[in-house]
Amino acid sequence: MSRTIKLGDTASIPGSLQYGRFEALVHPTGHTEFFPVILAQGIEDGPCLWLTAGIHGPEHTGPAVLYRLLTQDLVSKM
């Protein structure tokens, strides 16, 4: 039985990719800082892996790699 994973405004669905955001903080000006979230959950139960990228603002390669790695084809095979 697959378990639902929730992060920010996003909840996982077995065999799919879900996109959303995790709101980190609200500035006094009203602007909200957030982190983009992608939840990729396979159909079968198994181990969980957390990947983080883009920790240093101008480094764009890490997030680009994650967007190419996390595909519908990947979760369909898990």
C-alpha positions in Angstrom: 0.0 0.0 0.0 1.6 3.3 -1.1 1.6 6.2 1.4 0.8 9.7 0.5 3.7 12.2 0.9 2.8 15.8 1.6 5.1 18.8 1.3 3.9 22.4 1.2 0.7 22.5 -1.0 1.6 19.3 -2.8 0.5 15.7 -2.1 1.9 12.6 -4.0 -0.2 10.3 -6.1 1.2 6.8 -6.8 2.6 6.5 -10.4 2.7 10.3 -11.0 4.6 13.5 -10.7 3.0 16.4 -8.7 4.3 20.0 -8.8 3.8 22.6 -6.2 5.5 24.9 -3.7 6.6 25.1 -0.1 6.2 28.6 1.3 9.2 29.4 3.5 8.5 32.8 4.9 6.6 36.1 4.4 8.6 39.3 4.2 7.3 42.5 6.0 6.5 43.8 2.5 4.1 40.9 1.9 6.3 39.0 -0.6 6.5 35.3 0.1 9.6 33.3 -0.4 9.0 29.7 -1.6 10.7 26.6 -2.8 9.4 24.7 -5.8 8.5 21.1 -5.0 8.3 18.0 -7.3 7.0 14.8 -5.8 7.7 11.7 -7.9 6.0 8.6 -6.4 6.2 5.2 -8.0 3.4 2.6 -8.0 5.2 0.1 -5.7 6.2 0.6 -2.1 9.9 1.2 -1.6 12.6 3.4 -0.3 12.3 7.2 -0.3 14.9 9.6 -1.8 15.1 13.3 -1.2 16.9 15.5 -3.8 17.7 19.1 -3.3 19.1 21.5 -5.9 19.5 25.3 -6.4 20.7 26.0 -2.9 23.0 28.8 -4.1 20.8 31.2 -6.2 22.8 31.6 -9.5 23.6 27.9 -9.8 21.0 26.7 -12.4 22.5 23.3 -13.4 21.2 21.3 -10.4 17.5 22.2 -10.8 17.8 21.6 -14.6 19.1 18.1 -14.0 16.2 17.3 -11.6 13.7 18.5 -14.1 15.2 16.1 -16.7 15.6 13.2 -14.3 12.1 13.2 -12.8 9.9 12.1 -15.7 6.6 10.3 -16.0 8.4 7.4 -17.5 10.6 7.1 -14.4 7.7 6.9 -11.9 5.8 4.5 -14.2 8.7 2.0 -13.9 9.1 2.3 -10.1 
